[in-house]
Amino acid sequence: MHVAPVGGTAVQDHVALAEIELCGELIIAASAAEERLSLESIDEVLRVAEERKDA
């Protein structure tokens, strides 16, 4: 079995960490909501800057 060495050798993927943080915020918002989140609510939680256009 290979164990990662203790120390500062771990590589951090900042994009993955940001995605994990946003997923956590979305889970918290969804669990606090009484109904399903609207697309607008999801965009707000995920900090989406552009507006959704009706298809």
Beta strands, then each sheet from edge to edge (+ up, - down):
end
